[in-house]
Amino acid sequence: MEGNFKRSIVYYKHYYLDFFETLKPEVKNKFNWTLQLIATIDRVPEKYFKHITGTDGIYEIRVEVGSSIYRVFSFFDKGKLVVLVNGFQKKTNKTPKKEIELAEKIKKAYFNEK
């Protein structure tokens, strides 16, 4: 199975796991499915993995379960390593600016610690 991976996915500190633990089982399953998709296929559809316009390399992982929408921000390190950071349930059409700012702050901290 190891040869099938196009990207590696890691969590940075506790941000993603804290969010993940708050989710219902069906949402957790959909996140796990989506992360496997991101890790294993060459061209991930924007529906699941999209660059956030106006940011320096922040991507959102998108999951919909029923009428609920969830997002987890991430970024790349060394080209093929996807680093997961903060997540939230999306309740408005526009992605909250404070969530994007938090993702950028976490990304900066990540690279400063390397």
N, C-alpha and C positions, 0 to 999 in steps of 0.2 A: 504494500500500500504506500510505502514511503516514496516511491518513484512517481506517484500520481500527483504530488503536491507541487503547485506552481508558486505558492507563497506560504510563508510561515506566519502564524498569528500568535501574538503574545499580549499579555495584560501588563499595563504599567501600574505599579503599586496596587491599591485597593479599589480604584475608581470604578472600573467595569464590574468587578465581582460584587461590590456593594450594591450597584444598580441591579445586576442580574438576580441577586438573592431576593429582591422585592417583587419579582415578576411571578405571574401565575404559570403553572406547568406548561400550558399550551403556548404561551409566549416564549418561555425558555426553549421549548422544542423548536419553535420557528427560528429563534436566534441561532441555535446550534446548527440547524439546517442551512441557514444563510451563511454562517461562518464557514461551514464545510464547502459551500458553493464558491465563496471567495478564495478559499485555499486551493481549490482543485481545478477551476476552469480558467482558461486563458483570458477571455474577454467577459468580464462580469457585467451583466446588464445594469444600466443606471438605476433601474427600479430598486436594486439592492445595494448599490455601492456607487456613490457619486461625490465628485469634488465639490466643495462648498465655494461658490463664487466669492471673490473678494478676500479669500484667506490664503495663507502661505502653506499650501499643502495639507489642509484639513479635509478629510473625507467623512461622509456620513454613511453609516450602515443603516439601511431602512428595513423595518419589519412592520407588516400590517397583520393584525389578527382581529377578525370581525371588523368593527368600525373603529378600533383603537390603532393608533400609529405610534411606533417607538423608533427612537434614533439613538445610535451610539457613534460618537466621533472617534476618528482614528487618523493615523498618519503613517507614512512610510519611513523606514530606517534601512539603509543599505539596499534600497531597491525592491527587495522581495519580502521584507519583514514588515508586517502590518501590526502597528502598536495600537491597542484599544485603550481608550480613556473614558471620559464621562458619557453617561447615557441619560435619557429622559423620555417621558411620554409626551408626545407632541399633541397639544390641545388647540393650537391656532394654525392658520395657514402659513404664517411666517415663522421661521425658526428663531427662537429667542436669542437675541444678541448676547445676553449674559452667558448662555450655554456655549456659544461659539468662542467668546472671550475666554471662558474657563478652559476650553480645549486648547486654545493657543497658549495659554499660560502653562498648562500641563506639558505641552509639547516642548516649550522652552526649558522647563525644569528637567525634562527627560534628557535633552541634549546637553544641558549644563552638567548633569551628573555623570555623563559618559567619560 
